Amino acid sequence: DLRDIITPNNVRDVRVSVKSYGVVEEQVSPPPPYTTDAALSDISSTLRIPASQVMKILQELFEFGLITYHRTDSVRVSDVGIRVARDYLSEKLGDSWTKFFEGRTWGVGGAHECIRPTRPVDAEMLRELISEGIIEVPKKLHNTHFRVYDMIFRRFIASQMPKAVVKKRVTEFSVEVITKDSRHINLPPVSKEVVFEVVSEGFDKILKSLRIHQIPEEGLYSSESSSLKHDIKAVYEVPLHTQASVIRTMKERGIGRPSTYAKIIETILKRKYAYSKKRGELIPSLLGIEVYNYLTERYAGLVSEERTRVLESRMSRVESDDALYNDLLKELYEELRTNELLGVIGYEL
């Protein structure tokens, strides 16, 4: 096992061979405006705050009239939203604003819209307008409110701007580790495609999300004979989930709804089925594992991911008047009766 051989106390030298495979120019599209799952995941990860706190702040920003409805799985932008972006960019950028505006609807129809600001006012302007009493809110906004608003605002404005153009280079890194007992261990080469220059800012003039990387020159680098530094540490073979990654996974697998993502995680933590580490990783508790095993062993058909997806789909059909809720309730009741759960939950029809 390489983990037993490559240890901090057993490495004499690390040699890295760097090869480059040409430069490509590429367009980068702006991300769509936020939906609930994307906002919870992104904001929780960036600001390092629980998803439940993000949801609470979104609720308050909505109630104060600063953002649109925050429980949505739609990225659609209304004509009003497009005007908000146009008015902001024309005010912010002056005569050059037309080069940076590219109004997009991101979808058609539907009752809901994306999460977006209700005014052409960025976070800095919002602070000033509230301070001057021009915009009134029913309670004091804290710094976290403004940071969340700033992320929503920038993401939305960026969604109404043109693509960025960047230069990328594919670089391959080959690593050889030499131990103190003179063993030479070649690790599998790693290729990375990195952005090293922004040719045209486009949407990133507002979003500031593109990361520029310094690329080392081609050649062989050694920790013994150059400034190359190496760090040896253990990593998880399978990364632990964070609140952000759980929400992304729930969205991808069709589990839960925009209004329930944060509540599900909050309930899991509140009931101590899992714990949150300092850096945000989630660790299942013994209680959580026991509850999971108990339910899956006895009621696998009721608690599986597929069961959840099917139930979500059927609820959506009821919501859109494509199915009768009484029929769904009868089916669910019969299912509970068959599994002898009605007495357990204290309910009879």
N, C-alpha and C positions, 0 to 999 in steps of 0.2 A: 504494500500500500504506500503510495507516494506521500501520503500525509504523515507516515511514520519516518520517512527518509528526509523529506524537505521540511526541516524545522528551523526556527530562527538560530538555534545553536549549532546547526550542522551544515550551514551554507557558507562556502568560501567565496564564491563568485557567481554573479548572474550576468550572462551575456545576451544581449538583445540585438538581433539583426533586423534592420528596417529596410523594406523595399516599397517603392511607390509604383502604381500602375496607371498613371495618367490622370488628367484633369477633365472633368465634365461640368458643363454649365446646365443648371436645372432650375425649373420653375417650382416654387413652393406655394401651394394654395393656402389661403387663410382657413382657420378652423371655423366650423359653423358656430352660431351663438349657442349659449348654454341651454341644455335641458336640465331637469332636476338631477338625474344621475350624474351627468358630466360636471355640474356645478358642485355637488356634494363631494364627488371624488377629487376633483381638481383643487377646490378651495381647502378641503380638509388636509390634503397632502401638502399643499404649498404653505399654508399658514400654520400647519401642525395643530389643528384644533379638532375636537370630535365632530363627527357628522351631525350629531344631535344639536350641537351649538351652531353649526352652519345653518341648519334648518330653522332654528329659532331666529337667527339674524335675518335670514331671507324672509321669514314671516313678518318680522317687524319692518323691514324695508318695504315690503309690499303694503302693509297696513298704513305706513306713512306716505304712501303714494309715490315712492321713489323708484320702484321697479314694477314690472308687470307680474302677473300671477306666476308663482314659483313652483307650483306642482304641475309639471307639464312634461310630456315626452315628445313635444313638437319643436322643430327648429324653424318653423315658419316665421317670416317677418312680414308684418302688415305694411300698408302704404304709410301709415303714421310712423311706424318704426324706421322706415327708410328715410322719411323726412327728418327724423331726429338725427340720424347719422349725417345726412347732407348738411343740415344746419350747423352741426358741431364742426364738421370739417371745413366748411366755408368760413366760419368764424375763426377757427384755430389756425388754418393754413393760408388764409388770405387768397391772393390771386392764383396760387398754384393748386388750390383745392380740387379742381376738376381732374387733375392727374392722379389724385389719390382717392377718388370716389367711384365706386362701381356697385351701385345698388343691386342687392340680390334678395329675392323672396325666400330662397332656400326650401321651397315647398309650396303646395297649393292647398287651399281649402282648410277645413277643420275648424273646430271651435276654439282651440287653444293656439297660443303663439309661443315663441321662445321666451326665455327670461331676458329682459332687456331694460335699460333705463327708460323712464317716461319723459325725460327732458334731455336736451342737448347740453348737459352739465356734467363735467368730469368730477372726480372726487375732490380735487383741490378747489374748484369753483364751488362745489357743494358746501364745503367747510365755510368758505367766505360768505356765501349767501345765507346760511343758517346763522352764522355769527352776527351778520348785519340785520337779521330778522326779516329778510326778504322771503326766505322759505321757512315756514314754521313747522316744527315736528312736535308731537305730544310728549316726548321724553328725550333726554340727552342722548346723543349718539356718541359711543365710545370709539376709540381708534380702530377696533376690530370691525365695527360697522363700516367705517370708511374704507378699510382694506378690502372687505368683501365687495362693497359697492364698486371699488376701483377695478377689481378683477372682472366683474360682470360688465362694467362699462367698456373697458379696453377690449374684451373679447367680442362684444357686440359691434363696436365701431370697426374693429379689424375685419369682421365678417362682411363689411360693406366696402372693403378696399380691394385694390388689385393684388395679384400674386406678387410675391417677391422672387428675385432671381439671385441664385447663389452659385458659387463655384465649389465643387467637391473633389476630393482626391481619395482614391482607394489605396490604403496603406496596409501592408502585411507585416506583422510582428512575429518573429520566431525567437523563442526563448530557450536558452540552454542553462541549466543549473549545474554548478560544479560543487560537490560536497567536500567537506574537510578530509574525507577518506578517498578523495580523487575520483569519485564516480561522476560520470557525465550523463545528465538526464535531459533529453530533448522533449520539451512540451509541445503539444499540437499547435501549429501556427494559427494565429488569429488575424482575420482581416477586418478592417474598419473603414467605413465610408464616412469621411468627416467634412464638415463645412469649414473652409478656411478663408472665404471672402464673400461679402455680400455685394453683388453687382448693382441691384436695385432693391431698395427697402420695401416698397409696396406696403402691405398691411403691417409689416414689422416696425414701421415708423411709429405706430401706436402701441402694438402689442409687446414688442421687445422680447420675443420668445426665442429668436434664433441665436444659437450659441456658436461663436467663432473659436476654433481650436488651433493652437500652434502645432504644426506638424514637424517632427524632427527630420533632419536631412537623412538621406539614404546612407547606410553604413552599419558598422558593427560597434556596439557600445558595451562597455564592461564596467561593473561596479567597482572593480579593483583599480582600473586605470583611468576612469573618467568621473564626471559628476553624477553619473547614473546612480539613483537610489532605489533600493528594492524594499518591499514590505511583504512579509509573509504572515498571513492570517487565515483562520478557518472561516469558511463560508457555508451556508446551508445549501445542500444539493438541490432542495426544493425551497424557494424563498417563502418565508412566512407571509401570510396575508396582513395587510393593513386595512383600516376602515375604508380607505380609498379603493384599494384593489377588490375588497369584498363587494362594494357597490358596483364597480365595473363588471365583476363576474355575475352578479345578480341580474344586471341589465342584459348582458350577453346571453345568459341562459333563460331569460324570461321569467325570473323569480321576483315577485313583488311588483309594486307600482310606485310611481314617483312620490306618492304621499306616504309610503311605508318603508322606504329604504333606510332612512335614519332611525325610525322607530324600531325596526327589527334589530339593528345593531345595538341600540340603547337598551332594549330588553335583554339581549344576550349578556351584555355586560352587567346590567342591574341584577340579574338573577345568578350572576357569577358562573355562567356556563363557559366564559372565557375571560382572560385578563389582557389588558393593554400594557405592553412594555413601554419603557421611557421613550423609545424612538418610534412608537406607534404600532409595532408588530403585535398581532393578536395571538395569544397562546390559549389553546383549549384547556379547561380545568378538568380534574378528575370527575367532578360532578357533571360537567357538560358531556364528557365522553360516556359516562354511565347513562345519562338521559338519552343520548343519541343511540347507544346500543339497545337500550330498552325499547325505544319506539320503533327502531328499524327491524328489530327481531320480531316484534309482535304486530306492528301495524305498518309494515313496509309500503303497502298499497296506498296508505293515507298520507304518508309524510315524505314521499319521494319527490325529486325534482320534477319528474314527468307529471306526477299528480298535481303539483302546484301549477305547472304550466297549463295543464288542461283546465283546471278550475279557474285560473285567470282568464283563459280564453272564453269560457262559458259565461263568466261574469261580464265580460266585455260585450258578449252577444245580448245579454239581458239589458245592459246599459244602452245599447244601440237599437233596442226593440226588435232584435232578430230572434229572441227566445223569451218565453214566459218565465218569470221568476218563480211562480208556483210550481212549475214542472221541475225546475232545478232544485227547489227546496224538498220536494217529494223524493227525488233521487238521492239527495244527500241524507235525508232522514232514513231512507231504506238502507243506505250504506252503513250508517251508524248502528241501526238496529241489527243488521247482519253481523257486524263486528262486536255486538254485545256491549256497546259503549253508552247507550242511552241511560242506563242506570248509573253508570260511573259519573256522567256529567250532570245527573239529576234533572233530566228533561224528558218529558213525554208529550206527545202530540195529542 
